[in-house]
C-alpha cells in the first residue's frame, strides 16, 4: 500500500522535524522545503497528497505560495493546511479565500495535527471518489444515450420498414379484391352471354324442328349445346374465386365450415363479398341479380349461419 505524501513548507527546521515526528514516518512520506520559492517544481516532482504551509516565511510567504499553487490548474486540488503563529482573523479569512482547506495555530499539538491531516487527506480522497464516480456516471450516461439513440434509430428503421410492408400488403389486398370483383363480373357477363347463346340455339333448334326439317344442322345444334354444358363454367369460376379469396384470408372459409359445413358456393361468395365490405348494390351488380333476390339470399344465409335475429349479418361476418 502506497503511503500518502506530505510536503512541509516551513522556514524553521525545528518545526518541520516536529511535524514529521508528530505524524510519524511510518504513516506518511515527507518532503521538506524551507521556503515557498520552489514550491511548484517540488510539487511537480514529489506529487504530494497534502501540503503543510507556514504563513510567515522570509522570501516567499505562505500567502504567495498558496496563490501560486491555487492558480495552477494541475495542482489547485491539492489540499493545503496553513500553519501560523499569528492570532489574526484576517489571516484566517485570507487563507480560506485563497483555497486552504484548514488552519492551525502554533504551537501545534500532535493530536490536532494528526486529526486535521487525516481529515484533509480523507476529504481529498472522498472528493476524488465523487469526481471519479461522476465521470463514470457521465460515461455511463453517454453510453446509455448512445444506446438509446441507436435503439431509436433502429426502431425508426423498423417502423419505416413495417409501414412500407403494411402499404405493400394493403396494396396487395386491394389488388386481390379488385381481381375478385373483376373476376366475378367477367364471369357473370360470360355466363350471361353463354345463356343468351344457348337461348338462341334453342330457338333455332325448335324452329327447325317445327318445320319438320331433317337437316344435319339439328344434330350440330344439340352437339354445341352439350359442349357448352361440358365446360363446367360455374365450377371453374368458384374454384378460382375461392383460391384468390383464401390468399387474402386463409382461414375465413374454414371458420364458416365449422359453423355450417353445408354452405353452397353462392353462400360462401356472399360471405366473401360482405367480408370485402361491398354493399348490396355492388353485389347485386356483380351477381347480376335484383336487390330483392339478394336480400332473400342474405336472409336464408343468416339462418344457415344461425345468426340471432337482433344481430346484423354484416357485423357477424366481420366478427369471424
Backbone bond lengths (Angstrom), bond angles and torsions (degrees), N, CA, C in turn:
res aa  C-N    CA-C-N  psi(-1)  N-CA   C-N-CA  omega(-1)  CA-C   N-CA-C  phi
1 X - - - 1.483 - - 1.522 109.82 -
2 X 1.330 116.91 128.55 1.458 121.53 -179.88 1.532 110.33 -75.10
3 X 1.345 116.22 130.68 1.467 120.88 178.84 1.525 110.34 -78.03
4 X 1.338 117.67 144.84 1.463 119.96 175.40 1.528 111.06 -62.22
5 X 1.342 115.12 146.23 1.463 120.48 -179.47 1.526 109.85 -103.07
6 X 1.345 114.54 134.77 1.465 119.93 179.48 1.517 109.35 -123.96
7 X 1.341 115.86 126.58 1.459 121.97 175.47 1.534 107.97 -98.26
8 X 1.353 116.70 121.26 1.475 121.69 179.15 1.521 108.24 -105.17
9 X 1.326 116.41 119.48 1.463 121.92 -179.92 1.527 107.57 -116.03
10 X 1.340 114.97 106.68 1.475 120.43 -177.08 1.527 107.79 -157.63
11 X 1.345 117.06 135.03 1.465 119.82 -178.30 1.534 112.32 -75.01
12 X 1.324 118.70 -12.27 1.473 121.17 -179.90 1.528 109.08 -100.00
13 X 1.335 115.65 116.69 1.452 121.35 -179.43 1.525 111.52 -60.87
14 X 1.353 114.91 -38.07 1.458 119.53 -179.10 1.530 110.82 -58.57
15 X 1.331 116.41 -43.50 1.465 119.67 -179.67 1.527 111.08 -65.88
16 X 1.334 116.65 -38.36 1.474 119.28 -179.36 1.535 110.11 -63.46
17 X 1.374 114.69 -42.80 1.471 119.03 179.38 1.522 109.93 -65.04
18 X 1.328 115.37 -39.56 1.467 119.94 -178.98 1.525 111.11 -61.37
19 X 1.323 115.72 -43.89 1.476 119.63 -178.02 1.535 111.12 -64.72
20 X 1.322 116.13 -42.13 1.478 118.95 179.82 1.532 110.69 -64.77
21 X 1.358 116.57 -36.63 1.471 119.23 178.65 1.527 110.52 -68.93
22 X 1.308 115.98 -40.78 1.465 119.65 179.41 1.542 110.92 -61.82
23 X 1.313 114.39 -44.12 1.469 119.03 -174.39 1.534 112.16 -81.37
24 X 1.329 117.03 -30.49 1.465 120.94 176.70 1.513 112.49 87.44
25 X 1.343 116.54 123.17 1.467 120.21 -178.07 1.526 112.64 -75.05
26 X 1.326 116.82 -3.94 1.473 118.75 173.79 1.529 111.58 -87.21
27 X 1.322 115.44 -11.57 1.477 119.66 -178.92 1.532 112.75 -102.95
28 X 1.348 114.89 -25.50 1.460 119.45 -174.73 1.530 110.41 -141.32
29 X 1.327 115.61 162.49 1.465 122.91 170.08 1.525 106.60 -107.37
30 X 1.353 116.31 130.63 1.472 119.85 -172.70 1.522 111.95 -112.33
31 X 1.320 114.45 150.42 1.459 123.52 170.23 1.513 106.27 -137.40
32 X 1.371 116.32 137.05 1.470 119.43 -174.48 1.522 111.40 -119.04
33 X 1.350 114.07 143.72 1.463 122.45 172.50 1.521 107.59 -133.86
34 X 1.375 115.80 141.24 1.473 118.61 178.89 1.523 112.29 -95.79
35 X 1.350 116.22 6.41 1.464 119.91 -178.85 1.533 108.07 -163.50
36 X 1.333 115.57 161.26 1.458 119.06 -179.28 1.506 113.92 -89.21
37 X 1.329 118.03 5.22 1.469 121.52 -174.28 1.520 112.44 -61.54
38 X 1.317 117.99 -44.03 1.476 121.55 -175.86 1.534 112.13 -107.28
39 X 1.302 116.24 29.24 1.464 119.56 -174.03 1.529 112.83 -65.28
40 X 1.334 117.86 -39.15 1.469 120.01 -177.49 1.528 111.81 -66.33
41 X 1.349 115.81 -42.71 1.464 120.17 178.92 1.530 110.32 -63.62
42 X 1.327 116.14 -41.69 1.464 120.46 -179.56 1.524 111.16 -65.79
43 X 1.335 116.36 -41.23 1.476 120.09 177.69 1.524 110.51 -60.60
44 X 1.341 115.48 -42.64 1.453 120.49 -179.47 1.528 111.52 -60.90
45 X 1.328 115.78 -41.27 1.468 119.89 -177.58 1.529 112.29 -79.89
46 X 1.333 116.77 -39.99 1.470 121.55 -172.09 1.541 113.13 -89.12
47 X 1.333 117.06 -30.20 1.472 123.48 -179.59 1.536 111.46 54.18
48 X 1.330 117.91 62.96 1.471 121.30 -176.30 1.526 112.49 -73.17
49 X 1.327 114.69 154.30 1.465 120.85 173.06 1.527 111.17 -88.03
50 X 1.347 116.10 -18.49 1.465 121.07 -177.28 1.524 109.09 -156.83
51 X 1.352 115.64 148.83 1.467 120.69 177.00 1.525 108.90 -123.17
52 X 1.372 115.63 127.52 1.467 121.51 169.68 1.519 106.67 -98.17
53 X 1.317 116.14 114.78 1.466 120.54 -170.10 1.537 110.88 -119.90
54 X 1.363 114.49 120.40 1.466 120.09 176.77 1.528 109.27 -74.71
55 X 1.316 116.31 139.56 1.467 120.77 -176.58 1.528 112.54 -76.29
56 X 1.323 117.45 -37.86 1.461 121.19 -175.04 1.539 109.82 -109.54
57 X 1.346 115.06 111.34 1.472 121.29 177.13 1.516 108.19 -137.96
58 X 1.334 118.96 151.73 1.471 121.89 -168.94 1.526 115.53 -69.12
59 X 1.318 118.21 -44.67 1.473 118.73 -174.28 1.533 111.84 -92.38
60 X 1.321 116.64 -62.87 1.469 121.04 177.15 1.515 107.26 -115.54
61 X 1.330 115.97 113.91 1.464 120.85 -174.71 1.532 111.34 -68.99
62 X 1.323 114.44 168.61 1.457 119.99 177.35 1.520 112.23 -62.70
63 X 1.348 116.99 -37.79 1.465 120.17 179.09 1.519 110.60 -63.26
64 X 1.358 117.39 -44.94 1.454 120.83 179.84 1.535 111.18 -64.14
65 X 1.337 115.43 -41.38 1.474 119.59 178.28 1.527 110.58 -64.05
66 X 1.333 116.14 -41.09 1.465 121.13 178.04 1.522 110.85 -60.01
67 X 1.351 116.23 -44.15 1.468 120.55 179.56 1.531 110.93 -62.31
68 X 1.358 116.60 -42.21 1.473 120.00 -179.39 1.530 111.29 -61.20
69 X 1.332 115.54 -43.99 1.472 119.56 -177.54 1.520 110.35 -66.67
70 X 1.329 117.40 -45.37 1.452 120.31 -173.94 1.526 113.08 -74.78
71 X 1.334 116.29 -18.40 1.462 119.09 175.26 1.526 111.88 -79.92
72 X 1.314 115.34 -20.60 1.464 120.47 -179.24 1.541 109.39 -80.61
73 X 1.329 116.86 121.32 1.456 121.32 -176.34 1.525 113.23 -63.71
74 X 1.321 116.69 -28.13 1.467 120.87 -178.42 1.519 111.38 -78.50
75 X 1.345 117.00 -36.84 1.470 121.18 -172.04 1.529 114.55 -101.92
76 X 1.335 117.31 -6.25 1.462 118.78 -168.58 1.537 113.89 -66.46
77 X 1.339 117.63 -18.32 1.461 119.84 -179.52 1.529 113.04 -86.61
78 X 1.342 117.59 -5.18 1.474 119.75 178.68 1.526 109.04 -69.97
79 X 1.335 118.99 125.84 1.480 120.41 179.75 1.535 111.89 -67.97
80 X 1.329 115.80 136.65 1.471 122.27 -179.73 1.523 108.95 -124.70
81 X 1.352 115.15 127.93 1.460 121.52 175.22 1.531 107.86 -106.69
82 X 1.337 116.35 121.42 1.466 121.65 179.39 1.534 109.43 -84.61
83 X 1.351 114.81 134.03 1.474 120.56 175.95 1.528 108.45 -121.50
84 X 1.323 117.14 127.55 1.475 120.15 -178.58 1.526 110.56 -150.20
85 X 1.340 112.35 155.14 1.462 118.38 174.51 1.512 112.29 -94.26
86 X 1.320 117.44 -2.04 1.465 121.54 -179.61 1.522 110.34 -78.93
87 X 1.294 116.03 134.60 1.460 120.63 175.09 1.519 108.39 -104.94
88 X 1.322 114.99 74.45 1.465 121.64 -174.58 1.530 108.16 -135.57
89 X 1.339 116.77 121.45 1.464 120.02 -179.56 1.517 112.29 -64.58
90 X 1.330 116.39 -28.68 1.470 119.41 178.18 1.522 111.35 -63.27
91 X 1.358 115.11 -36.88 1.463 119.40 177.74 1.521 109.50 -63.15
92 X 1.334 117.14 -45.47 1.460 122.10 179.21 1.525 111.32 -60.15
93 X 1.328 115.32 -45.58 1.466 119.85 -178.98 1.515 111.29 -63.78
94 X 1.328 116.31 -42.47 1.459 121.13 -179.13 1.525 111.05 -65.74
95 X 1.332 116.34 -40.60 1.468 120.22 179.88 1.529 110.76 -61.37
96 X 1.314 115.99 -45.03 1.463 119.07 179.75 1.524 111.73 -69.30
97 X 1.344 116.83 -34.83 1.463 120.32 178.55 1.526 111.70 -60.45
98 X 1.315 116.70 -35.12 1.470 120.38 -177.20 1.531 113.10 -94.67
99 X 1.340 117.33 6.89 1.466 118.08 166.94 1.507 118.00 110.92
100 X 1.316 119.89 8.26 1.459 118.82 175.99 1.521 109.22 -71.07
101 X 1.351 117.15 150.64 1.457 120.64 -177.87 1.530 111.95 -95.38
102 X 1.365 116.19 -17.80 1.461 118.37 -177.94 1.528 109.55 -158.40
103 X 1.308 116.50 173.17 1.468 122.17 -172.33 1.524 108.25 -147.67
104 X 1.371 116.44 130.15 1.466 121.76 178.44 1.532 110.20 -126.66
105 X 1.301 115.64 136.35 1.469 120.71 175.35 1.530 110.56 -95.80
106 X 1.318 115.04 141.88 1.464 120.17 173.93 1.527 109.08 -80.92
107 X 1.291 118.80 149.05 1.475 126.32 -5.22 1.517 111.21 -72.01
108 X 1.333 115.50 142.91 1.459 122.10 -177.05 1.521 109.54 -89.57
109 X 1.338 115.84 133.47 1.461 119.51 176.37 1.518 109.96 -90.02
110 X 1.326 116.42 152.58 1.466 121.68 -178.67 1.526 111.51 -61.72
111 X 1.332 116.21 -44.80 1.466 119.62 -176.77 1.525 111.09 -63.95
112 X 1.355 114.89 -45.17 1.461 118.78 -178.28 1.518 111.46 -65.94
113 X 1.342 116.72 -41.99 1.462 120.64 -179.76 1.529 110.75 -61.81
114 X 1.332 117.00 -47.48 1.466 120.18 -179.95 1.526 111.52 -61.75
115 X 1.346 115.72 -41.76 1.461 119.52 -178.94 1.530 111.64 -65.26
116 X 1.352 115.97 -44.14 1.467 119.61 -178.11 1.531 111.37 -67.92
117 X 1.337 116.35 -41.12 1.469 120.56 179.78 1.526 110.69 -64.64
118 X 1.340 114.90 -46.26 1.466 118.99 -179.11 1.526 111.24 -63.19
119 X 1.337 116.42 -42.69 1.461 120.19 179.23 1.524 111.39 -63.02
120 X 1.349 117.01 -42.12 1.465 121.07 -178.83 1.525 111.13 -64.50
121 X 1.347 116.02 -43.18 1.472 119.78 179.96 1.524 110.81 -65.80
122 X 1.351 115.06 -43.83 1.470 118.32 179.27 1.518 111.65 -64.42
123 X 1.342 115.81 -38.11 1.464 119.71 177.87 1.518 110.57 -62.48
124 X 1.357 115.70 -43.26 1.467 119.93 178.69 1.526 110.61 -62.78
125 X 1.337 117.17 -42.76 1.464 120.79 178.64 1.529 111.00 -63.59
126 X 1.353 115.12 -39.79 1.459 118.97 178.81 1.516 111.12 -64.81
127 X 1.339 115.65 -41.34 1.473 120.12 178.30 1.519 110.05 -63.30
128 X 1.354 116.51 -43.47 1.461 120.20 178.73 1.527 111.19 -61.38
129 X 1.354 115.32 -39.93 1.466 119.62 178.49 1.517 110.75 -63.20
130 X 1.354 115.08 -44.57 1.464 119.36 179.17 1.524 110.94 -62.55
131 X 1.349 116.05 -43.33 1.471 120.32 178.86 1.520 110.37 -61.90
132 X 1.347 115.31 -44.18 1.465 119.80 179.54 1.524 111.05 -62.70
133 X 1.343 115.10 -44.08 1.466 118.95 178.70 1.523 111.20 -64.05
134 X 1.345 114.96 -37.79 1.463 118.89 177.76 1.525 110.43 -62.81
135 X 1.342 115.74 -43.61 1.464 119.57 179.09 1.523 110.93 -64.18
136 X 1.360 115.08 -40.71 1.460 118.88 178.44 1.521 110.98 -64.49
137 X 1.354 115.59 -40.12 1.457 119.66 177.77 1.531 111.38 -64.92
138 X 1.343 115.45 -39.29 1.461 119.17 178.08 1.525 110.68 -64.90
139 X 1.356 114.59 -40.70 1.468 119.13 177.29 1.523 110.47 -63.39
140 X 1.363 114.90 -45.97 1.461 119.50 178.54 1.523 111.13 -62.34
141 X 1.343 115.35 -40.71 1.461 119.69 178.60 1.524 111.02 -61.91
142 X 1.350 115.56 -39.40 1.461 119.60 178.85 1.523 110.91 -67.31
143 X 1.351 115.19 -39.87 1.464 119.57 177.60 1.527 110.12 -61.52
144 X 1.352 114.77 -45.84 1.465 119.83 179.63 1.530 110.29 -62.24
145 X 1.348 115.57 -41.62 1.469 119.58 179.13 1.521 110.65 -62.49
146 X 1.355 115.19 -43.30 1.461 119.02 179.40 1.523 110.80 -62.40
147 X 1.363 115.22 -43.67 1.459 119.17 178.65 1.526 111.23 -63.89
148 X 1.343 114.63 -39.61 1.462 119.41 178.14 1.527 110.39 -62.74
149 X 1.340 115.67 -43.45 1.465 119.97 178.84 1.526 110.56 -63.12
150 X 1.350 115.58 -41.44 1.467 119.74 179.41 1.528 110.40 -64.76
151 X 1.352 115.71 -42.77 1.463 119.39 178.87 1.528 110.87 -64.52
152 X 1.343 114.75 -40.32 1.469 118.84 179.32 1.527 110.29 -63.72
153 X 1.346 116.08 -41.12 1.463 120.31 178.74 1.520 110.45 -66.07
154 X 1.347 114.77 -43.81 1.462 119.24 178.37 1.518 111.28 -61.48
155 X 1.346 114.95 -43.10 1.465 119.59 178.60 1.524 110.83 -63.44
156 X 1.330 115.62 -39.51 1.468 119.79 178.84 1.524 111.10 -62.12
157 X 1.357 114.95 -43.41 1.469 119.75 179.55 1.522 110.22 -64.85
158 X 1.367 115.17 -45.18 1.463 119.13 -179.31 1.525 111.23 -65.14
159 X 1.348 115.99 -39.08 1.461 119.55 178.89 1.523 110.66 -64.61
160 X 1.340 115.15 -42.77 1.459 119.53 178.31 1.528 110.90 -61.83
161 X 1.354 114.82 -42.75 1.474 119.48 178.02 1.518 110.44 -64.24
162 X 1.334 116.42 -41.19 1.461 120.35 179.95 1.531 110.62 -63.41
163 X 1.341 115.78 -41.55 1.460 119.64 178.73 1.524 111.40 -64.94
164 X 1.354 115.18 -39.57 1.460 119.15 177.16 1.522 110.93 -63.54
165 X 1.357 114.58 -44.29 1.470 119.01 178.95 1.524 110.61 -63.44
166 X 1.358 115.45 -39.82 1.453 119.00 179.05 1.521 111.24 -63.33
167 X 1.350 115.49 -42.12 1.462 119.50 178.76 1.521 111.36 -63.61
168 X 1.361 114.55 -41.48 1.469 118.55 178.54 1.529 110.69 -64.86
169 X 1.348 114.85 -41.37 1.463 119.26 179.27 1.517 110.47 -64.17
170 X 1.340 116.57 -44.58 1.452 120.54 179.10 1.518 111.09 -62.07
171 X 1.338 114.67 -40.79 1.468 119.11 178.08 1.522 110.47 -63.27
172 X 1.341 115.62 -40.94 1.466 120.36 179.17 1.526 110.39 -63.86
173 X 1.347 116.23 -42.27 1.465 120.34 178.63 1.524 110.33 -61.77
174 X 1.337 115.80 -44.77 1.464 119.70 -179.47 1.527 111.10 -63.24
175 X 1.340 115.64 -39.30 1.464 119.71 178.09 1.526 111.00 -62.52
176 X 1.350 114.95 -42.91 1.469 118.66 180.00 1.516 111.26 -68.66
177 X 1.333 116.74 -36.37 1.458 119.86 175.89 1.530 110.93 -61.22
178 X 1.331 114.65 -45.53 1.471 118.69 178.25 1.529 111.17 -63.06
179 X 1.345 114.10 -37.81 1.463 118.37 179.36 1.520 111.06 -64.10
180 X 1.359 116.58 -41.75 1.467 120.28 178.50 1.522 111.43 -61.36
181 X 1.341 114.67 -47.33 1.465 119.20 -177.59 1.523 110.55 -65.30
182 X 1.342 115.59 -44.48 1.473 120.01 179.09 1.517 110.51 -62.66
183 X 1.341 115.06 -42.90 1.463 120.21 179.52 1.521 110.74 -59.08
184 X 1.345 115.44 -45.45 1.462 119.14 -177.58 1.520 111.32 -69.13
185 X 1.346 115.69 -39.08 1.462 118.92 178.11 1.528 110.81 -63.91
186 X 1.339 116.53 -45.34 1.468 120.93 179.09 1.518 111.02 -62.13
187 X 1.338 114.72 -42.03 1.463 119.05 -179.08 1.519 111.21 -65.74
188 X 1.331 115.95 -42.79 1.467 120.26 178.88 1.522 110.81 -61.10
189 X 1.328 114.64 -43.92 1.463 118.82 178.68 1.526 110.45 -63.53
190 X 1.332 115.29 -41.58 1.470 119.61 -178.70 1.533 110.31 -64.01
191 X 1.352 115.41 -44.87 1.464 119.11 -179.73 1.524 110.94 -63.25
192 X 1.335 115.61 -40.76 1.463 119.23 178.31 1.522 111.36 -63.91
193 X 1.337 115.25 -38.90 1.470 119.09 176.77 1.523 111.19 -63.48
194 X 1.337 114.98 -42.19 1.468 119.41 179.18 1.529 110.00 -63.58
195 X 1.358 115.31 -42.75 1.466 118.47 177.98 1.523 111.02 -59.49
196 X 1.327 115.08 -41.29 1.461 119.20 179.55 1.524 110.89 -63.74
197 X 1.343 115.67 -42.43 1.472 119.87 179.08 1.526 110.29 -63.22
198 X 1.355 116.52 -44.07 1.457 120.38 -179.78 1.528 110.46 -64.04
199 X 1.326 115.75 -37.06 1.464 118.82 178.68 1.526 110.83 -63.12
200 X 1.313 115.25 -41.89 1.473 119.15 179.12 1.521 111.55 -69.50
201 X 1.361 114.96 -35.47 1.467 118.70 176.00 1.530 110.59 -61.91
202 X 1.335 113.64 -43.75 1.469 119.02 -179.89 1.525 110.75 -62.69
203 X 1.330 117.00 -41.59 1.465 121.07 177.97 1.535 110.68 -60.35
204 X 1.350 114.98 -45.31 1.465 119.59 179.96 1.526 110.53 -62.73
205 X 1.328 116.02 -42.76 1.461 121.26 -178.74 1.534 110.44 -63.28
206 X 1.340 115.50 -46.68 1.466 119.71 -178.88 1.525 111.44 -65.75
207 X 1.329 116.99 -36.60 1.477 120.81 179.42 1.523 110.64 -64.52
208 X 1.336 113.67 -48.28 1.469 117.76 -179.15 1.529 111.39 -63.45
209 X 1.309 115.89 -41.18 1.467 120.60 -177.97 1.524 110.95 -66.27
210 X 1.344 116.15 -38.92 1.470 119.98 -179.36 1.523 111.84 -68.06
211 X 1.317 115.13 -24.10 1.459 120.18 179.10 1.531 111.14 -84.90
212 X 1.325 115.49 1.71 1.465 120.33 178.30 1.503 113.07 72.07
213 X 1.295 114.44 23.85 1.469 118.94 -177.41 1.513 110.35 -73.62
214 X 1.323 113.95 141.88 1.470 119.91 174.43 1.522 109.96 -111.50
215 X 1.282 115.06 22.04 1.464 120.91 -176.13 1.533 111.03 -63.58
216 X 1.324 116.66 144.28 1.472 120.82 175.73 1.524 112.02 -61.53
217 X 1.317 115.46 -13.21 1.471 119.64 -179.55 1.521 110.46 -61.26
218 X 1.355 116.02 -33.84 1.455 118.98 179.49 1.525 111.32 -58.77
219 X 1.356 115.07 -46.21 1.463 118.60 179.22 1.524 110.87 -64.00
220 X 1.309 117.42 -36.81 1.479 121.79 178.99 1.533 110.55 -63.08
221 X 1.333 115.09 -41.56 1.463 119.08 179.91 1.529 111.63 -63.85
222 X 1.344 116.16 -42.32 1.464 120.05 177.68 1.517 111.05 -64.41
223 X 1.331 115.73 -37.74 1.474 120.37 179.50 1.536 111.05 -64.61
224 X 1.318 115.40 -41.71 1.472 119.78 178.93 1.524 110.66 -64.12
225 X 1.345 116.09 -40.38 1.471 120.55 -179.95 1.527 110.69 -62.89
226 X 1.335 116.60 -41.42 1.464 119.92 179.20 1.537 111.03 -66.46
227 X 1.315 116.78 -37.89 1.466 120.39 178.69 1.540 111.17 -63.54
228 X 1.326 115.44 -38.26 1.474 119.16 177.36 1.524 110.06 -63.29
229 X 1.355 116.36 -42.35 1.472 120.33 177.77 1.520 112.11 -61.48
230 X 1.339 114.39 -36.28 1.477 118.10 -175.59 1.527 113.23 -73.72
231 X 1.343 116.73 -10.56 1.466 118.84 -178.56 1.530 112.66 -67.34
232 X 1.325 118.00 -27.47 1.468 120.88 180.00 1.519 112.58 59.11
233 X 1.292 116.47 45.67 1.470 121.57 -172.86 1.525 112.67 -60.49
234 X 1.308 115.63 -45.02 1.464 118.56 -176.08 1.518 111.88 -64.77
235 X 1.322 116.43 -43.51 1.467 120.01 -179.20 1.513 112.01 -63.64
236 X 1.338 116.54 -44.14 1.462 120.08 179.30 1.519 110.97 -62.55
237 X 1.311 116.18 -41.06 1.458 120.31 -179.92 1.528 110.88 -62.89
238 X 1.319 117.34 -42.67 1.465 120.60 -179.95 1.529 110.72 -63.31
239 X 1.316 117.18 -40.86 1.464 120.77 179.92 1.525 111.01 -61.67
240 X 1.333 116.85 -44.94 1.467 120.87 179.49 1.522 111.00 -66.42
241 X 1.324 114.90 -41.67 1.467 119.54 179.93 1.527 110.54 -61.01
242 X 1.348 115.63 -47.76 1.459 119.71 -177.74 1.525 111.07 -63.08
243 X 1.303 117.20 -42.32 1.475 121.02 -179.13 1.527 110.65 -61.78
244 X 1.321 116.89 -43.33 1.466 120.26 -179.77 1.521 111.40 -67.60
245 X 1.343 116.69 -43.04 1.469 119.20 -178.99 1.531 111.04 -66.29
246 X 1.323 117.70 -39.06 1.469 120.20 -179.18 1.520 112.05 -68.72
247 X 1.321 118.57 -18.83 1.467 119.97 172.99 1.530 110.57 -72.52
248 X 1.340 117.37 -19.73 1.462 121.93 175.78 1.527 110.74 -88.69
249 X 1.323 115.76 -47.20 1.477 121.58 -178.66 1.534 108.18 -134.27
250 X 1.342 117.79 92.67 1.468 121.59 -170.98 1.532 114.63 -65.76
251 X 1.337 118.37 -23.12 1.471 119.38 -172.30 1.534 113.10 -110.66
252 X 1.308 117.29 0.22 1.465 120.04 -174.60 1.524 111.78 -60.92
253 X 1.335 116.44 -49.39 1.460 119.67 -178.60 1.524 112.00 -69.10
254 X 1.318 117.29 -30.35 1.467 120.36 176.39 1.529 110.07 -63.30
255 X 1.338 115.89 -43.32 1.462 119.94 179.16 1.533 111.07 -65.47
256 X 1.336 116.85 -38.22 1.462 119.74 177.05 1.525 110.59 -64.47
257 X 1.340 116.26 -39.31 1.467 120.33 -179.86 1.519 111.61 -64.67
258 X 1.347 116.70 -30.62 1.462 120.19 176.91 1.533 111.10 -67.69
259 X 1.342 116.09 -32.15 1.464 120.41 179.02 1.534 110.22 -77.39
260 X 1.347 115.27 -46.79 1.471 120.27 178.58 1.529 108.37 -151.13
261 X 1.320 117.53 106.02 1.477 120.22 -177.76 1.529 113.31 -74.17
262 X 1.334 118.67 -5.82 1.463 121.02 -176.51 1.535 112.77 -104.47
263 X 1.306 116.73 24.02 1.465 119.46 176.12 1.526 110.03 -70.20
264 X 1.323 116.60 139.20 1.465 121.37 -179.72 1.534 110.38 -80.94
265 X 1.349 117.20 163.60 1.469 119.45 175.01 1.529 112.71 -54.49
266 X 1.357 116.63 -37.18 1.464 118.84 178.49 1.527 110.62 -66.41
267 X 1.351 116.73 -40.02 1.466 120.20 176.18 1.530 110.40 -58.93
268 X 1.324 115.80 -46.02 1.470 120.62 -177.62 1.528 110.99 -66.68
269 X 1.339 116.28 -36.55 1.474 119.06 176.69 1.521 110.62 -63.86
270 X 1.320 115.80 -44.23 1.468 119.04 179.21 1.524 111.37 -60.75
271 X 1.343 116.93 -40.59 1.469 120.45 176.42 1.529 110.47 -61.69
272 X 1.347 116.06 -41.25 1.464 120.27 179.45 1.517 111.31 -64.26
273 X 1.334 117.03 -41.85 1.461 120.34 179.58 1.535 110.90 -62.65
274 X 1.331 116.15 -39.41 1.475 119.46 176.74 1.521 109.86 -64.53
275 X 1.344 116.56 -42.60 1.459 121.48 179.80 1.527 110.73 -61.81
276 X 1.332 116.61 -31.46 1.464 121.49 179.97 1.528 112.31 -83.67
277 X 1.352 116.57 4.56 1.471 122.54 177.30 1.532 113.09 65.57
278 X 1.330 116.67 29.77 1.460 119.47 174.09 1.524 108.78 -81.94
279 X 1.331 116.79 137.97 1.456 118.81 178.73 1.529 110.14 -81.74
280 X 1.323 116.07 171.69 1.465 121.06 -175.07 1.526 112.63 -61.44
281 X 1.326 115.82 -36.49 1.460 119.04 -179.92 1.529 110.91 -64.58
282 X 1.327 115.99 -44.49 1.474 119.59 179.18 1.523 111.02 -62.47
283 X 1.331 116.76 -41.76 1.470 120.26 -179.15 1.525 110.81 -66.28
284 X 1.323 115.97 -40.95 1.471 118.57 179.88 1.524 111.29 -62.87
285 X 1.337 116.63 -35.92 1.470 120.37 177.26 1.524 110.60 -68.21
286 X 1.346 116.06 -41.08 1.467 119.89 -179.12 1.522 110.67 -64.77
287 X 1.338 116.60 -45.47 1.471 121.20 -177.54 1.525 112.86 -83.51
288 X 1.332 114.74 -6.99 1.462 120.24 179.83 1.523 111.90 58.39
289 X 1.326 114.50 46.87 1.466 120.43 177.29 1.519 108.87 -130.67
290 X 1.323 116.12 164.25 1.461 120.62 178.66 1.525 110.23 -76.71
291 X 1.321 114.79 156.29 1.464 119.90 179.39 1.522 111.06 -59.37
292 X 1.308 115.98 -37.21 1.471 119.89 -179.59 1.519 110.96 -62.40
293 X 1.339 115.96 -41.54 1.466 120.31 178.46 1.519 110.46 -65.73
294 X 1.337 116.04 -38.92 1.471 119.67 178.99 1.526 110.69 -64.52
295 X 1.334 115.89 -41.63 1.467 119.18 179.24 1.523 111.81 -61.97
296 X 1.334 116.44 -39.17 1.458 120.33 177.77 1.526 110.54 -66.01
297 X 1.348 115.68 -40.11 1.470 119.94 177.59 1.514 110.64 -62.16
298 X 1.340 117.57 -42.54 1.469 121.88 179.80 1.541 110.50 -66.14
299 X 1.314 116.28 -35.42 1.464 119.96 178.82 1.527 110.44 -63.44
300 X 1.341 115.22 -46.08 1.469 119.15 178.42 1.533 111.03 -65.26
301 X 1.343 115.81 -37.38 1.462 120.32 179.54 1.534 111.16 -63.83
302 X 1.304 115.83 -38.51 1.460 120.70 179.56 1.528 110.61 -62.03
303 X 1.326 116.35 -38.91 1.457 120.42 178.00 1.526 111.15 -68.07
304 X 1.326 116.13 -41.46 1.460 119.92 -179.69 1.529 111.29 -62.38
305 X 1.323 115.76 -34.26 1.472 120.01 -179.04 1.531 111.77 -87.48
306 X 1.334 116.27 1.69 1.463 121.94 177.98 1.539 111.90 58.24
307 X 1.330 114.88 40.18 1.463 120.45 179.21 1.524 108.44 -82.26
308 X 1.336 116.01 128.86 1.458 120.98 -179.46 1.524 110.70 -61.85
309 X 1.328 114.76 151.01 1.454 120.05 -173.53 1.511 115.16 -59.22
310 X 1.324 117.46 -32.52 1.469 120.15 -177.85 1.530 112.88 -88.29
311 X 1.334 116.45 3.01 1.473 121.20 -179.43 1.510 109.42 -102.36
312 X 1.328 116.24 131.20 1.459 121.81 179.14 1.526 110.04 -73.13
313 X 1.349 117.15 134.90 1.465 121.64 -177.94 1.525 111.21 -60.81
314 X 1.329 116.79 -40.36 1.464 120.75 -178.69 1.532 110.25 -64.06
315 X 1.318 117.83 -42.68 1.453 120.91 177.78 1.521 111.63 -63.51
316 X 1.351 115.35 -39.87 1.457 120.52 179.50 1.535 110.74 -62.89
317 X 1.345 116.22 -45.69 1.465 120.30 -179.42 1.524 111.12 -62.08
318 X 1.343 117.00 -40.35 1.464 119.95 -179.42 1.525 112.62 -72.61
319 X 1.321 116.52 -17.98 1.474 119.17 177.82 1.524 112.01 -81.83
320 X 1.326 117.13 -10.91 1.471 120.57 -178.51 1.524 109.93 -78.81
